[in-house]
Amino acid sequence: MASSMGHLSDADGRLLAAAPPPRWMMSRITVKPSFRTSDVAPSVERKVKPLELSVWVEMRVPRITQRWLREVQSRYASDARGVNGLLEEFLELLTSFLPVMIGPYRDQVEPLWIRCSTLFGAMAAKRGLAAGEVIEEFQILREVVIRILYQEPPLAGRAKVSLRDLLRLSRAIDMGVVHASVGHTDALFFSLFEGSGVPEVPPTADLEKEVRSQLHAIREEVREILGELPGSWMGRAPNE
């Protein structure tokens, strides 16, 4: 017989274990999950902020410059075509522009980036380089940055660099390549009207002095734009 607690009892009143429910009833028993998957907030992928990428490049300006210089010099039998350290000054200044070109001051600094790239191309013509050679020299900068970016990713790889920032950096280098080519062509054009049409190689001491003066002027203009912001974004002038 059934007791008040829902258990079965025998004739002597002893409790018996409840019988399991029939199979047809078990097929209808469902276990509800304790939570819904929709209740779990999706994880947000962390991305490197533009300022963080700018700081990352800024901290590696000397390394990028040295590797770029080494790659360029390895293409020649000697460093004679570097023109007494002038090539290194160019590469250092151009590399120092990169953090700014992906930062908040890129619009203000862009005309100076174009000016410096054009001057680099003009000087390449004076160094005796062909049009394709100056383009190859500038393209090395992109290769160096990409290699170091994958060797030492920002934030130790805990966050991804956004495609937008990578494209912005690549477009800045593309702009430099284009204007270096323009500067090279202009230098050849003016040499045609000034004399034989072939730039004087190597450049004269007066020309080197003039180029260094222009590089110094570009640095000073960048410093005026950036104000008191920390960092060596505009490069170091010689003997500073």
N, C-alpha and C positions, 0 to 999 in steps of 0.2 A: 504494500500500500504506500501511498505518497505521504510524506511528512509535510509540515508547514514550511520547511525550508526548501522544498522542491526535490528532496532526495527520496529514493525508494527505500523501503524497510521490509524486512521479512516478517514472518508471523510472530517472532519473539520480540519484535520492536527494534532490532538492530539495524543500523543504517548501512545501506549498500552504496557503492560508488555509482554515480550517475552514468548511464549508458551514453556513448558518443552519439552525436546526431547522425541521422542517416545521410547517405552519400548525396541524395538529391538535394538535401539542404546545404551540404558543404559546397556544392557547385554554385550556390547563390551567395555565398559569403565572400565579400570583398574587403580587402584591407586598404583603407584610405591613407595616402601619404601624409606625413606630418607637416609637409610644406610643399608649396607649388614651385616649379622651376621658374615661373614668371616672377616669383617674389624675390629671387636672388638678383641683386644689382649686377649688371655686366661690368667686367673690369675695363677700365679706361687705359688705353695704351699711352704711356708717357713718351712725349717727344721733346727733343732738344729745342729750347727756345732760341729765337734769332740772336738774342743778346748772349746766350751761353755759347753759341757757335762762334760768334764774333770774338768772345774772350778766348775761346779755344784756339782760333787762328792767331790772335794777337800773341799768345804765349809761345807760339811756334814760329814766329816770324824769322828769328835768326836761323833756326834749323831749316826752314823752307828755303831761305836765301842761300845758305851754304850748299844745300843739295842741288838747287837750281844752277848755281854757279859751277859746281863740279860737273854736272851733266853737260852744260854748255862748253866748258873748257875741254872736256874729253873728246869733243868733236874735232878739235884742231890739234895740229902737231905740237904747238906750244901756246902759251898764253899771250903771244904778241898781239893777237887781234882783240885782246881785252882792253888795250889802250891805257896802260899805266894805272890800273885800278878803277878806271871810269866805268867799266862794265859792272863791277861789283857794286858801285854806288847806285847805278841804275836798277839793278836787280833788288837791292835792299829797299829802295824807295818804292818800287812797284809792288813788292811783296807787302810792304807796310800799308798799302792802300786797301788790301783785301778785307781786313776786319771792318773798315769803314764802309766798304761797298756793299756789305750785307747788314749794315747797321742803320740806325735812324738818320744818320747824316749823309746817306749815299747820294741824295739829290743835290746837296750843296757841294759835295766833293767830286761828283762825276765829271764836271768840266776840267778839273785838275788832273783826274785820272786819264782823260782823253789827251790832255796836253802833254803829260809825261810819256804816255805811250807813243804819241806822234814823234816826240823828241827822241825816244829810243829808236824808232824806225829810221829817222833821219841820221842818227849817229851810226846805225848799222850800215847805212850806205857809205858813210865816211870810213867805216872799218873795212870796207871792201866786200861786204856780204851781198849775195844775190837776194832777190825778193823772196824766194822760197826759204832761204836760210833764216831770215829774220822771223818769218812766220813759224818755222820749226822751233826757233829759240823761245819764242813766247809760248808756244803750245806746251813746252816742257813744264811750265809753271802749273798747268792743270794736272799733268801726270803726277808731279811731285805732291801736290795737295791731296789728290785722291789716294795715293799710296800711304801717306802719313795718316790720313783720315781713317783708313781701314786698319792700319797698324796700331794706332792709338785713338780709338773712337772717343768722342766727347762723353763725359760722365762714365767712363770706363765701360761703355757699351750698355749701360742700364737703360738708356733711352735711345730712340731712333732719331736720326736727322731727317727732317721733313724734306720731301721731294721739292717743295717750293723753295726752300733755302738753298738746296743744292743747285737748282736751276738758276737761282739768282746769282750764285757765285760763278757758275759756268758762263752765264751771260756777261758778267763783268769781264771775265777773261776773254771771251769772244770779242767784246768791244775793244779791249786792248790789242788783240791780234789785228783787228780791222784797221785801227788807227796807226798801229806800227807799220802796217803795209802802206797806208796812205803817206806817212812820214817818209818812208823809204822812197816811194815814187816821187814825192815832191823834191826830195834832195837830188835825185837823178835829173829831174826836170830843170831845176835851177842850175845844176852843174852844166847842163847842155848849153845854157845861154851865157854862163860865165866863162866857159873855156871849151875843153875838149869833150865835155859830156860825161867824163869819168871822174868821180869824186877823188879828191886828193887823199892818197893812202900812204902812210898813216896820217891822221889829222895833225894839223899844226898845233903848236903850243898855244897859240892865240885862240884857236877853235876849242881846244880842250878847256881853256879858262872860261870861255863864253858858255860852254855847255854846263860846267860846274856852277856857274853863276845862275843859270836858269833852274838847275836842280835845287839850289838853295832858295830861290824865289818861290818855287812850288812848295817846298817844305814850310816856309814861313806862312804862305797863304793857307795851308791846311791847318797849321797851328792856330791861326786866327779864327778859323771856323770851329775847331774843336775846343778852343778855349783852354780851360784848366783840367780837362779830362785826363785821367792817368793813362800811362801807356806810351809806347813808342810807335804809335800808328803812322806817324809821318816820317819815321826814319831818323837817323842821326846825321847831321851835317858833318863834313870832314873837319877834324881837329876840334870837335866840340867836347 
